[in-house]
Each structure stands twice: as C-alpha cells, then as structure tokens.
Amino acid sequence: RQCLSSGINAEYGEHQKDLDRLEKQIKNLLQDYSDLMDVKVTLDMEISAYRKLVQAEETRLHLTPSPKSGKVRSALSFGEADAPSRKRQRVMEESFTTETNSHVSIDEVNIESDFVGVKNMTEKEQSMRGWTITKIFGEESLEYKFPAKASIGPGQMMKVFSGNAGATHNPPLNLVFKKLDSWANSTDLEIQLKNGDGEVVSTYKAKAESSTEYLEESDPRACSVM
C-alpha cells in the first residue's frame, strides 16, 4: 500500500507540474495577445489619421470627388371637380447619389439634355479604350463601350448622349449611345462606369417616388407648375 500511495503521489505531482506549466504558457500567450492588440490599436489610429490627410489632400487637389447626393422635386397642380377650392398636387421627387473611387468618374447626369458626363480629373490624358458605361434599370441593362480611340483630356468632361437626345456624334467629347432611348426613363436607375479591367470605378443611383398633396386654393402652390 505504501508503494501504491507513493506512486499516486508522484503521478499527481507530475500532473500538477504540467498544469502549472500550461497555466504559465496561457498567461504568457494572453500577455502577448494584449501587447499585439495595443500595437493594432495604435496602427489603426495612425492609418486613420493618414487616410484623413490623404483624403483632405485629394479633395484640395480635386483628385477624388466626395460622394454627391441630392433631391430633385417637381410638381403639377390640378383642381377637383367636387371640391373647386381644393387642388391636388402630383409630386415627383427623385433622390440620387454618386460614388467614385477613381480619378475618372461620372460627374453629371443631365436629365433635360439626356447625357451622362464622364470627367477626367487628372492632369494627364485618359484613354477610354476598353471602358464601358452601363444603364441598369430593374433586371435589364444596356452597355455602351467607348470607342477604342476615345480619350478625355486633362480636366475635360466627355458627354455620352442617348439616341433620342437629338445630339450629334462629335468625338472626342460628344458621343451618342444610339441603342439607348433615354438615360432617365425609369424610376429605379443605376449607371455604372467600368474601367478597362471591368472594375466598377463610379456609380450613379437614382430613385424616383411620386405622391399626391392636397392644397387649399389660398396656398400659393395651388396654381403652380414646377
């Protein structure tokens, strides 16, 4: 019995040593992890600071535009036969956003003249060989491929008109997308600009919503067409 007890105690002692060694390793690993997290936090702060400096400099030099957004509101007023003193106003409101991560981007979507303006914000001429611009509406899309010799000069804007815009195809800065009826004849619209590698570098998104407002005759908007 004494020999068995000694053997058990010895084995227990070995296990206890293993546990102590493992606890020490875990403690060291936790300390290493804590040190790494401190380094990560410091690096993240430095990267964020540098990113803000770069973005501020790009904005100052007009190299990368900030995302654009806004709303366009139009309304048409008309009277009601059963209530002449009241008028209904049909309101169409379009919200849009433009995002880009390139020095060549969608700079303007002109609804009245029916064109999309693509601007080169660098100081060098930009070849548009292999670039495309696509209108996405619902589950459908139409893609325009820029001519192989098309290019945009420094600071210039190239206009791509729809086929029904009545514009003349006059390269290098005025092009006509003949297969497209209109750039803005849908209530849910997305326009993508892709570079020669097929990467989306600029996006314009617009969504139109209509509503009806009731106006009293004394309301100055009751007889207006905006």
Secondary structure, DSSP 8 states (H G I E B T S, - for coil): -HHHHHHHHHHHHHHHHHHHHHHHHHHHHHHHHHHHHHHHHHHHHHHHHHHHHHHHHHHHTTSS---EEEEEEEEEEEEETTEEEEEEEEEEEEEEEEEESSSEEEEEEETTTTEEEEEE-SSS-EE-TT-EEEEEETTEEEEEE--TT-EE-TT-EEEEEETTS----BTTTEEEETT-S-SS-SSEEEEEEE-TTS-EEEEEEEEEEEEEEEEETTSGGGG-B-
